[in-house]
């Protein structure tokens, strides 16, 4: 057998094993978020021209993703929807918006190293 054939079979075997392990443990790797939708959101942030990307978790709850340190883009999005920022609580990772007479608390957390995941409205 040639070295090229052995290298191809070995590489293919490693890819299959890695893919199977990722498929079996996707919740542990990605958390509650859906891996394909999360990858699409990251693609929209990095390659696309979007500043805020939408994604959903395994329970179909809406979340928003922004680059780390760019919460202002999300605040501008909420301002366009009619919400007014009332409080930005950095210690508790919380944004408080005022919509009419109601206050709405929205929590955010770090996702991976470069992104921030924000809970959706509601």
C-alpha positions as CSV (number, residue, x, y, z in Angstrom):
1,X,0.0,0.0,0.0
2,X,1.2,3.5,-0.8
3,X,1.7,6.2,1.8
4,X,-1.0,8.3,0.2
5,X,-3.7,5.6,0.6
6,X,-2.8,5.0,4.3
7,X,-2.8,8.8,5.0
8,X,-6.2,9.2,3.2
9,X,-7.8,6.3,5.1
10,X,-6.3,7.5,8.5
11,X,-7.6,11.1,7.9
12,X,-11.0,9.9,6.8
13,X,-11.2,7.7,9.9
14,X,-10.3,10.6,12.2
15,X,-12.9,12.8,10.6
16,X,-15.6,10.1,11.0
17,X,-14.7,9.6,14.7
18,X,-14.5,13.3,15.4
19,X,-17.9,13.9,13.7
20,X,-19.5,11.0,15.6
21,X,-18.3,12.3,18.9
22,X,-19.5,15.8,18.0
23,X,-22.9,14.5,16.9
24,X,-23.3,12.5,20.2
25,X,-22.1,15.3,22.5
26,X,-23.4,18.4,20.7
27,X,-25.3,19.6,23.8
28,X,-22.2,19.5,25.9
29,X,-20.2,21.3,23.2
30,X,-22.7,24.0,22.3
31,X,-24.8,24.2,25.4
32,X,-28.5,24.8,25.0
33,X,-27.9,26.5,21.6
34,X,-28.5,24.8,18.3
35,X,-25.1,24.4,16.6
36,X,-26.2,25.1,13.0
37,X,-28.2,28.2,13.9
38,X,-25.4,29.4,16.1
39,X,-22.9,28.9,13.3
40,X,-25.1,30.9,11.0
41,X,-25.3,33.7,13.5
42,X,-21.5,33.8,13.9
43,X,-21.2,33.8,10.1
44,X,-23.6,36.8,9.8
45,X,-21.5,38.7,12.4
46,X,-18.1,37.9,11.0
47,X,-18.7,37.7,7.2
48,X,-22.0,39.4,6.7
49,X,-22.7,43.0,7.4
50,X,-25.0,42.5,10.4
51,X,-24.2,43.9,13.8
52,X,-26.9,41.8,15.6
53,X,-27.7,38.2,14.6
54,X,-30.8,36.2,15.7
55,X,-30.6,32.6,16.8
56,X,-32.7,30.2,18.8
57,X,-32.0,27.6,21.5
58,X,-33.2,24.0,21.7
59,X,-36.5,25.3,23.2
60,X,-37.1,27.6,20.2
61,X,-36.5,30.7,22.4
62,X,-35.2,33.7,20.6
63,X,-31.7,35.0,21.4
64,X,-29.6,37.7,19.9
65,X,-25.8,37.5,19.4
66,X,-23.4,40.4,19.1
67,X,-19.7,40.7,19.2
68,X,-18.1,41.1,22.6
69,X,-18.3,44.6,23.8
70,X,-20.8,45.7,21.2
71,X,-24.0,45.8,23.3
72,X,-24.7,49.3,21.8
73,X,-25.8,47.7,18.5
74,X,-28.4,45.7,20.4
75,X,-29.6,48.8,22.3
76,X,-30.0,50.6,19.0
77,X,-32.0,47.7,17.7
78,X,-34.3,47.9,20.7
79,X,-34.6,51.7,20.3
80,X,-35.9,51.1,16.8
81,X,-38.5,48.8,18.2
82,X,-39.7,51.5,20.6
83,X,-37.8,50.5,23.7
84,X,-35.9,53.0,25.8
85,X,-32.8,51.9,27.8
86,X,-33.5,52.7,31.4
87,X,-30.6,50.9,33.2
88,X,-27.4,49.1,32.1
89,X,-26.4,46.9,35.1
90,X,-23.0,45.5,34.2
91,X,-22.5,43.8,37.5
92,X,-25.5,41.5,36.9
93,X,-25.3,41.3,33.1
94,X,-28.7,42.9,32.7
95,X,-30.3,45.6,30.6
96,X,-33.6,47.2,31.7
97,X,-35.7,48.7,28.9
98,X,-38.8,50.8,29.3
99,X,-41.7,50.2,26.8
100,X,-44.6,52.5,27.6
101,X,-45.4,51.9,31.3
102,X,-43.7,48.5,31.5
103,X,-40.1,47.7,32.4
104,X,-38.4,44.7,30.7
105,X,-35.3,43.1,32.0
106,X,-33.1,41.4,29.4
107,X,-30.1,39.3,30.5
108,X,-26.9,38.7,28.5
109,X,-23.9,36.5,28.9
110,X,-20.6,35.8,27.3
111,X,-20.7,33.2,24.5
112,X,-17.4,31.7,23.4
113,X,-14.6,34.1,23.6
114,X,-15.7,36.8,21.1
115,X,-19.4,37.0,21.4
116,X,-22.2,38.0,23.7
117,X,-25.5,36.1,23.8
118,X,-28.6,38.1,24.7
119,X,-31.9,36.7,25.8
120,X,-34.7,37.6,23.5
121,X,-37.7,39.8,24.2
122,X,-40.5,38.6,26.3
